[in-house]
């Protein structure tokens, strides 16, 4: 079964996104800080009872974060933007197959889901 899943998804998942290197702009533009209010707003938009990613942090945990931790997340996101850095753990996911309908033996009747980490600030 593992080979069937692999063969079915290899073309779908075999892609690479190349990011251009980050350079300071000649006009001195500075990337604005991510505000704690923006972090809190983004957290509110996350669906309740969403499947956790590899970090096993549920959206309900994030929605109850104290202000000090929301501020920390805002600082981390600002740092990642200013350094044009994507933490390596953000690039890793766990694939889950969810049955839709039809023949259980047909791989096309499964939906491929990769829950991302709810808390994407970890490195």
N, C-alpha and C positions, 0 to 999 in steps of 0.2 A: 504494500500500500504506500509505503514511504516513497518508493521510486515513481509510482504513478503520480503522486502529489508533486514531486520534484519536477518530473517531465512536463506536467501540465502548467506549472507556474514559472518555469525557467525563463521563458521569453517575456512574460509579464514583469518579472522582478529583476531581470538582468539589465539594469540601466544605471547609469552613473550621472550624477549631476556635478558639473565642474563649476566651482565658484571662482570668480575672478579674485585675485589678491586685493586686499584692502590697502588703499593708499590715501594719505591725507590729501585733501583737495587743496589746490593751489590758492583758492580764494579764502582759505582758513576756516571753512565750514566745520563746525563741531557738531557731532551727533548729539541730539538732545537726550537728556536723561529720561529713563523710563520712570514714570511717577507711580508711587504706591497706589494711587487711585486707579490707574490704568491696570495694574496687576489685579486689584480687587475686582474691577469690572470684568476682566478676562476670566477670572475664577468663577464669577457668577454665571457666565455663559456656558460653563462646562456642565454637561448633563449629569443629573444625579444618577447614582447607581451605574455609572459607566465602568466598564471593565478596566481594572488597573493594568498598568504596563509592568515592565520588569522590576520597577522599584516597589511594586505592590502598594503604592499609595493611592487611596481612593479619593474621588472628587469630594466626598463628604468631609474628609480630613482637611483638604485645602480650604473648603468653605468655612471652616471653623478656626483658621489660623489667627493667632494674635497679631496685632498691628506690627510688633517688632519683627516678626518673621515675614510679613508682607513687605516691609521696608527692606529686609535683607534680599528678598527675591528681586525687588526693583533694582537694587544696587548690582546684583549679579547679572540681570538681563542687560543693564546699561553697560557693564563691563564687556559682556560678550559682543554687544553691538559695536562698541568702540574699538575692540580688538579684531572685529570681523572673525570671531571664533565660534565654531559650533562644537559644543562639548561632545566627546566621542560617544558617550552613552546615549545621546540623542539619535545616533545613527544605528542603534541596535534595537531590534524588536523581536517579539515572539509571535509566530504565526499560529492562528487558530482557524480551524475550518468549521463553519456553521452550516448544518444541513438546511436547505431551502425546501425542496419538495421533489418528488419523482423517484426514480430508481436509486436506492441507497448505494448501489455499486458504481454508479456513474459519477465521476469526479466533477462533472459540469454542474451537478445538482448541489454543490456546496459553495458557500460564499467564503472567500478568503478574507480574514480580518487580522490586522496587526495592531493590537492595542498599544498605543504609545504611552510612555510614562506620563502620568498626570502631573507629577512634579518634575519638570524638565530642567531644573536648575542644577542638578547634581552632575559632577564630572566623573 
